[in-house]
């Protein structure tokens, strides 16, 4: 008669180890116990479940169909237990020590650095190393704990928490619009001075669409091209021309009336795929307490929707 209530966590751990190694003796050596003790534990588990989990012969221990099915559930239970134990242990710990954060230059200046005093006020034992670069950062190679990036993730070797979505707006200063008029359609931009960001992949492409229509690329012949976003924003504020920038760059200026949003009927972008704002960290089943603390803090302060989109 089976009695699954007699199954204990230690038995699950030994079962998973035997399932993976297909050997009682290998598991026994690793655990510092006798093979007979491992075999006896598996027998007791089989009795409790009322199922044979392994075929045994002189050369190997081979999982049965019931054993393969139970292995998937046993792993899930083991992982949940480990997660719960880690969470309980973390309750008695406080984040501290060095945390290395990387962010795009202008985004980091505007939306990461201003919030760091609050982060260290919350966690006084935390030390922060902030690096700002627009280049791709591999957290495994470059020893970085949390990376803020905007756009599609490069590969599956990292984990990411999406904080929100980036939107682009076409804007110009009131003085420029008084002098040159207000463009109503993307075609009108041919008669205007445009300011275009050009990074390592070349000049940004200006894409527009109406409602849910197809994206259309409108090539620009810019009056100013720069690899520095702050320089382009300064030029736009000074009335030099029209610029296409993300919301987190222009929200303050549009809110104060120093820049005016143009062509509100159109959706604008520099690419035809969504641009999430993400906090990226190295691929690991259990991110460190410091990583979770930093990401959770910025989720709180950025809010939903992102504070610059309110």
N, C-alpha and C positions, 0 to 999 in steps of 0.2 A: 504494500500500500504506500503510495507516494505521499510526501508531506513537504511541499515546497517551502513551508514556513521555517523549516530547519536549515535552509540555505544561508550561509554566512558570507560576509564580504571576502574573507580570506580564501574560502573555497572558490569564489569567483575569480580571484586573482590567480590562483594556481591553475584553474581550468584554462584561463586565457593563455598563461605561460605554456602549458602543455599543448594547447591547440596550435600555438605559433611554432613551437620547437618540435612537436610530434615525438617527444621523448620524456619519459619520467626521470631518467638519470640526469639529463641536462638540466632540467628544472631543479632537481634535488641539489646538484652541485651549486647552482646559482643561489639557491635559497638557504644553503647550509643545513639541509635536512636529509633524511634517508629516502631513497626511492620508494621504499615500502610505505612511508608516511604519505608521499605524494599520491601513490596509487590508492591508498586507503581513502584519502580525501576525495579523490575522483569517484571512487565506488560509492561513498556516502552521498555525494552530490547526485549521482545517477539514481540511487535509491530514493532520494528526496523528490526528484523530478519524475521518477517512474519511466525513465528513458535511458537507453544506452547511448552514451555520448562518443565513445571511441571503440574502434576495433583494435584489439591488441594482438601482436604477434612478436616473434623474437627479434625482428628487425626494426619495427616502427610502431608508433601509436597513430592510427589513422582515424580522423573524425568521421562519424556517421552523418547521415543527413540531418538527424536531430541535433548532433553536435554542431554542425555548420549553422543551423538556424539559431541555436542557443548562443553561439559565439557573438553574433551581431547584437543580441540583446544584452549579453554580459558586458561587452565593451561599452555600450551606452550607459549601463548602470555604473560601471567603474568610473567612467569619465564624469558622470554627474556627481558621484561621491567625491571625486578629486576636486571638482569645481566648488562644491559646497564646503569642503575642508579648507580650500584656499581662501574662499570668501570669509569664512569664520576667522581664519588666522589674520587676514588683512584688517579685520575690525580692530585688532589690537596694535596695528602698525600705523605709522604716519609716513607719507611720502617724504623723501629727503635724499640728499646727495645730488650728484651732478645729473642734469637732464639736458641733452643736446637737441635743440630745436632748429629746424631749417625752414625757411619760407622764401617765396619770391621777393625781390628787393622792395618794390613799392608796396605790395600787399603787406609785407612784414612791417614796414615803417608805419603804415596807416592803421593796420588792424591786428597786429600781433604785439608789437612793442608797447603800445599804450595800455594793454591789459596785463602786462607782466607784473607791475606792482601789486595788483590784486591777487595774482597767483602766488607770489611769495608771501603776501600777507596771510593768505589761507594756509600756506605750508612754509613756515619760517625756516625749516631745515633744508629746503630745496635750493640748489644752486643751478643757475641757468646759463647755458652757453648758446647764444643766438647767432646763427650764421644766415646771411641773406644772399641768395644767388638765384638767378633765373635758369641756371643749368639744371639738367636732370640729376637727381641725387639717388644713388643706390644705397639704401640704408644698411645693407649687408656689407658693402665695400667701404662706405664712407663713415661708418660708425656714428650714425645719427639715430636718435630715439624716436622723434616725432617730426614728420615732414608735412608741411602744408603745401598743397599744390592745387592748381585749378585746371580742369580738363580731364580727358580720359586717362585711366590708369595704364601704365606701360605694360604690365604683365601680372601674372598671378603669384609672383614670389613675394608680394607684400599684401598686407591687410589694409583696409581703409574704412574710415567712418565718414560718410557723406554728411557734411554740415548744412548744405543747401546748394542751390543752383545759381550760377552766374548768368546775368543778363547784360546785353550790350545796348548802349544808347548813342544815337547821333546827336551831338550837341555843338553849340557855338555861343560866343559871347553876345550880349545885346548890342554892343557897339558894332560888331562885325555885321550883324543882321540888319541894322539900320543902314549901314553903308552898302551892303551887297544884296539885300533882300533875303527872303526866307525860301529855301528849297522845299518844294512840295512833294517831289518824287525823286527816286534815285537818279533818273536821267538828268534832273536839274543840276546834279552835282558837277556835271561837266562845265558848268558856268561858274563854279565856286572854287575857292582855294581850300584844299584839303590837307590835313596833317596826319601822317600815317606812321604807325609804329613798325619798325623793322628789327626783328630779332635774329637769332641764329638760323631760323628757317626762312629768312627773307621777309619782305613786307607783308603785313597782314592783308588778307583778302577781305573785301567788304561785300557781304552778302545781305540781301534783303528779300522779304517775301510778304505777301498780303495774306492775312488770316492763316489758314493751314496749307497754302499753296506751296509750290516748289521754290527752293532757294535759287536765287539768281545772283551771279557774281557780276559786280560792276567794277571793272578795273579803274584805278585812279592814277592820275598824273599829279602827284602831290607837290605842293609848294614847299613842304618841309617833311623830311623823313628823318627819324631818329631812333636809336636803340635805347633811348632813355625816356620812360613814360612821364616822369616829372617835367622834363623839358618840354614835351609836347603839350602837357596840361597847362604849363605856364604860358606857352605860346597861344593856346586857345583862349585862356582867360584874358590875354592881352589883345584879343581881337584879330589874330592873324588868320584864322580859318576855322573850318569844320573838322571835328575829330570824332572818331568812333571808339568809345572806351567802355569798359565794364562798369556796372552800376556802383561797385565799391570804390571806384576812383572818382566818380563825378557826383555822387549823391549829395555831398555837402554843398558843392557849388550850385547844383540845380535847386537845392532846397533854399539857398540864400538868394537865388535869382542872378547869380554871377554867370551862370551858363543856362541856356534854354534848350530843352529837348525838342528835337525836330522830327518831322514825319511820324507822328504818333500812330498813324494807320498801319505803318509797316513794322515788322519785326526785323531787327538787325542782328548780325552775328559776324564772327570772323571764321566760323567753321560750321558745317552742317550737322554736327553731332552735339549732344548736350555737353555742358561744361560744369560738372560738379565741383564744388569747393570741398576738398577732402583733407582729412588728417590721416596720414599714412604712417604705418609702422612696420618693422620687419615681420615677416611671416613667422608666427609663433602661436601655438595653441593657447598659451596663457601669457598675454602681454604683461609686462611688469607693472607693479603698483604705481610707479612714477608715470609710466606711459598712460595708464588709465586715468590717473589723476589729472594730467595735463589735458587730455582730450575731453574728459568730462567737464573740466572747467571752461574750456572754450565753447563747448556745446551750450553751456549755461549762459555765457556772456554774449555769444552770437545770437542765440535765441531762434525762435521759429515764428514768422519768417526771419531771415537774417536782419539784424538791426538796421543795416543801411538800406533795406528795402521797405521799411515801414513808412 
